[in-house]
Structure formats: C-alpha cells, structure tokens
Amino acid sequence: MYAVHDFFTKHILEEAFDPLSVVELEKVISPADEQRADVYFEPRADRPPYAVVSYLGTIYRMAERRGLVELFSSSPSPDEVRRCLRKQLQLHQVLQTKAQQAQQQAQQQAQRQAQAQIPVPDLWLLCAGRPDRALAESKALPARDWPSGFYVHRGLFPLWFVVLPELPLGPETRLLRLCGKPALRDAAIAEIEQLEPDSPARHRLLSVILVMRKLFRPEPKAPKTQKDTQNQEALLMTEARRNFERFRQAVYQKGITQGITQG
C-alpha cells in the first residue's frame, strides 16, 4: 500500500537530512486549510563537513538552505506542482512574519529598524517519473553542476525537480534512489551491498536497508469497504512505525557491540 511506502520514504529523508538539518515530517504550514509539507528542514548551525558525512551524497548540497520536500510516486501534474508552490510561498510568509515579530521585540527601543528578510525556502519535488508537462510549463532547466535528473527554476522562488529514474548510478545519488520505484530502489540496495564490509558508508546505510526490507513486505489484499480500507491503513502505519524503531535500535545496538569488540 502506498501509505506505507510514503511513510518509509519520508523516514529515509529524515535519516538523511538529520545530521545536517533540523527535520520535521508532515510540517504544518497553514492550519486553516490543513496544508502540510512531506518533509521540512532547516540547516544546523553545527553542520558537519562533507568528509564526515560523504555517504549522504547530493543530499549534503540539498540541505545547505532551508527547504521543503514533496514526494511523488509518479509524474506530478502542473496542478500538483502549483499546490506545492502554494505551500512554499505560504511557508515563506509565515517565516517572514515570525522573523519580523522577533526583530521588533528585540529592537523596541530602536528608532529605525531594518526589515527582516527570510529567503524563500527551496522546494524539492522528488518525482518517480519524468514530469514533462510540469517541466515545460515551469520552464525548469537542467541544473548546472548537479547530477543529471536535477532541474531548476530560479525565478522569484527556487523550484527543483529531482527526476529519480534519470539520476546517475554512484554514491552521490544512492540515498535519493532509495526513494524511487522498486527497480531503482533495488539497484541502489545492490550497490550498497557490494561495498566493502569495513566501508563506513556501508555501515551507515545498513540500518536503512534492514528497515526497508522489513517494511516493504507483500501487501495484504484490498479490503472490501472504505471503512475497512481506512482501518487497514491505520494498522499498517502503526506497524510500520513500530518496525522502524525496533530495527533502528537493533542495528544501532549491533554497531555498539561490534565497536566494543573491535576496540
């Protein structure tokens, strides 16, 4: 069921962005109409150098600025892209207002105040298929100095398309390709499994692979009623969360044990 796949993909990104950024899943943007972003991140002040987290690949560059990530299991339509842009601009307005209010409180005695300026967050659309119409209508172009599969529109708002099946093979895109369709995901897993046993990248990606294999199990038959469908989704999501935490703790404990033994 897509709900479980979507849940796990968000957690892949949460784990990837966490060393670099403060990450929030299902970020509430506008409570009035229940707008939420799949993934939201803000760069950490103590962001580690690339050499320390090189296994993150291109995600390291993606996390240089505040941003939103929206996930698509196929090719997003122009209307879907516009809905994402609405979230991006609404979030910018909320952040801008908060910054100005904080500045006013801190400078109440100042006669003249410079208006706080918050850059528009980057909007990253992770697309499992190539969105030809959306690329054409947004006038997004291949991003210079980025891997193939990255397209960008740099107008009044930074809009990025990451076409997952167009990403090149290699360590720079492994984590992103884990977010793609089964064939793309399996190829990335095979790459990770072929790394040397003592490779730091292999150990750091091991927990992601273990969780994925557990969560992407054969799906149950479709329930007959809408109520049954909703109940089934809730049960799958609860079980997915439990499995994720159980396997992550087991892998971390295994790593601690191995470290003590080697030491």
C-alpha positions in Angstrom: 0.0 0.0 0.0 1.3 3.4 -1.0 0.7 4.8 2.5 3.5 2.6 3.9 5.9 3.3 1.1 5.2 7.0 1.5 5.8 6.7 5.3 9.1 4.9 4.9 10.4 7.3 2.1 9.8 10.2 4.4 11.9 8.4 7.1 14.7 7.8 4.6 14.9 11.5 4.1 14.5 12.3 7.8 17.5 10.0 8.5 19.5 11.5 5.6 18.9 15.2 6.5 19.1 14.8 10.2 22.9 15.1 10.5 22.7 18.4 8.6 19.4 19.9 9.4 16.6 20.1 12.0 14.0 17.9 10.2 10.2 17.9 10.6 7.9 15.5 8.8 4.3 16.5 7.9 5.2 20.1 8.6 2.1 22.1 9.3 2.1 25.2 7.1 -1.4 26.6 7.3 -3.6 25.1 10.0 -6.6 26.9 8.5 -6.7 24.6 5.5 -4.5 21.8 6.8 -1.6 22.4 4.5 1.4 20.1 5.3 4.7 19.5 3.7 6.0 16.0 3.4 9.5 17.0 4.7 10.8 20.3 6.1 14.4 21.0 7.1 16.5 23.9 8.4 20.3 23.8 8.3 22.0 23.1 11.7 24.5 25.7 13.0 27.0 22.9 13.7 26.6 21.3 10.3 29.4 18.7 9.8 31.9 18.9 6.9 31.2 16.8 3.9 34.1 14.4 4.6 32.3 13.3 7.8 29.0 12.5 6.1 30.1 11.8 2.5 27.7 8.8 2.4 24.8 11.4 2.1 26.0 12.3 -1.4 24.0 15.0 -3.1 21.7 15.4 -0.2 24.5 17.3 1.5 24.1 20.1 -1.1 20.3 20.0 -1.0 20.5 20.7 2.7 22.6 23.9 2.5 19.4 26.0 2.8 16.0 25.8 4.4 13.7 23.7 2.2 10.6 21.6 1.6 10.5 18.1 0.0 7.3 16.8 -1.7 7.2 13.2 -2.8 5.5 11.8 -5.9 5.1 8.1 -6.7 4.7 9.0 -10.4 5.0 12.2 -12.5 3.4 15.3 -10.9 1.0 17.3 -13.0 1.2 21.1 -13.3 -1.7 21.4 -10.9 0.1 19.3 -8.3 3.2 21.4 -8.7 1.1 24.6 -8.2 -0.3 23.2 -5.0 3.3 22.6 -3.8 4.3 26.1 -4.8 1.4 27.4 -2.7 2.8 25.6 0.3 6.3 27.0 -0.4 5.1 30.6 -0.6 2.7 30.3 2.4 5.5 28.9 4.5 7.8 31.8 3.4 5.1 34.3 4.5 4.8 32.5 7.9 8.6 32.5 8.4 8.9 36.2 7.3 6.2 37.3 9.8 7.8 35.4 12.7 11.2 36.9 11.9 9.8 40.4 11.8 7.9 40.0 15.0 11.0 38.6 16.8 13.1 41.5 15.5 10.5 44.1 16.6 10.5 42.6 20.1 14.3 42.7 20.2 14.6 46.2 19.0 11.7 48.0 20.6 14.0 50.9 21.7 15.5 51.5 18.2 14.1 54.4 16.2 14.7 52.8 12.8 14.5 49.1 12.2 15.7 47.2 9.2 13.0 44.8 7.9 14.0 41.1 8.5 14.3 39.3 5.2 13.9 35.5 5.0 14.9 33.8 1.8 12.1 31.7 0.1 12.7 28.1 1.1 13.8 25.7 -1.6 11.1 23.5 -2.9 12.3 20.0 -3.9 9.9 17.7 -5.9 11.1 14.1 -5.8 9.5 12.5 -8.9 9.4 8.8 -9.6 8.5 9.6 -13.2 9.5 12.4 -15.6 7.0 15.3 -15.3 7.3 16.6 -18.9 4.3 19.0 -18.8 5.3 20.4 -15.4 8.9 20.9 -16.5 7.8 22.7 -19.7 5.3 24.9 -18.1 7.6 25.9 -15.2 10.5 26.5 -17.7 12.8 24.4 -15.4 16.2 23.7 -16.9 18.8 21.1 -16.2 20.7 22.3 -13.2 24.3 23.2 -13.9 27.0 21.4 -11.8 24.4 19.0 -10.5 23.9 15.3 -11.5 21.6 14.5 -14.4 18.0 14.4 -13.3 18.1 17.7 -11.4 16.1 20.5 -13.0 15.7 24.0 -11.5 13.6 27.2 -12.0 15.3 30.1 -10.3 12.7 32.9 -10.6 11.0 34.5 -7.7 11.0 31.2 -5.9 13.6 28.3 -6.1 11.8 25.3 -7.6 13.7 22.0 -8.0 12.6 18.8 -9.8 14.6 15.6 -9.0 13.6 13.0 -11.6 14.7 9.9 -9.8 14.9 7.5 -12.7 17.3 9.9 -14.5 19.8 10.1 -11.6 23.2 8.5 -12.5 24.5 5.5 -10.6 27.0 6.0 -7.9 27.4 7.1 -4.3 26.3 10.6 -4.8 22.7 9.5 -5.6 22.3 6.3 -3.6 20.0 7.7 -0.8 17.9 9.6 -3.3 17.4 6.5 -5.5 16.2 4.6 -2.4 13.2 6.9 -2.7 12.3 5.7 -6.2 10.3 2.8 -7.6 11.2 -0.8 -6.8 13.6 -1.3 -9.6 15.5 1.9 -8.8 15.5 1.1 -5.1 16.7 -2.4 -5.6 19.6 -1.2 -7.8 20.7 1.2 -5.0 20.4 -1.6 -2.4 22.6 -3.8 -4.6 25.2 -1.0 -4.8 25.3 -0.7 -1.0 25.5 -4.5 -0.5 28.6 -4.6 -2.8 30.5 -2.1 -0.7 33.5 -3.4 1.3 32.4 -4.9 4.6 34.5 -2.3 6.5 33.3 0.6 4.5 31.9 3.4 6.8 29.2 4.2 4.2 28.1 0.6 4.2 27.7 0.6 8.0 25.8 3.9 8.0 23.4 2.7 5.3 22.9 -0.8 6.8 20.0 0.3 9.0 18.1 1.9 6.1 18.3 -1.4 4.1 17.2 -3.5 7.0 14.2 -1.3 7.7 13.3 -1.2 4.1 13.3 -5.0 3.7 11.0 -5.3 6.7 8.6 -2.6 5.7 8.3 -3.4 2.0 6.7 -6.7 2.6 3.9 -8.2 0.4 0.8 -6.1 0.7 -2.4 -7.5 2.0 -5.4 -8.0 -0.2 -7.5 -4.8 -0.7 -10.4 -4.5 1.9 -13.9 -4.5 0.6 -15.2 -1.3 2.2 -13.9 2.2 2.6 -14.1 1.9 6.4 -12.0 -1.3 6.2 -9.5 0.5 3.9 -9.1 3.3 6.5 -8.7 0.8 9.3 -6.2 -1.2 7.3 -4.1 1.9 6.5 -4.0 2.9 10.2 -2.9 -0.6 11.2 -0.2 -0.6 8.5 1.1 2.8 9.5 1.3 1.8 13.2 3.1 -1.4 12.4 5.5 0.4 10.1 6.4 2.9 12.9 7.0 0.0 15.3 9.1 -1.9 12.9 11.1 1.2 12.0 12.0 1.9 15.6 12.6 -1.7 16.5 15.0 -2.3 13.6 16.8 1.0 14.0 17.5 0.3 17.7 18.7 -3.2 16.9 21.1 -2.0 14.2 22.5 0.7 16.5 23.0 -1.8 19.3 24.7 -4.1 16.9 27.1 -1.3 15.9 27.9 -0.5 19.5 28.6 -4.2 20.2 30.9 -4.5 17.2 32.7 -1.3 18.2 33.4 -2.7 21.7 34.6 -6.0 20.3 36.9 -4.3 17.8 38.2 -1.9 20.4 
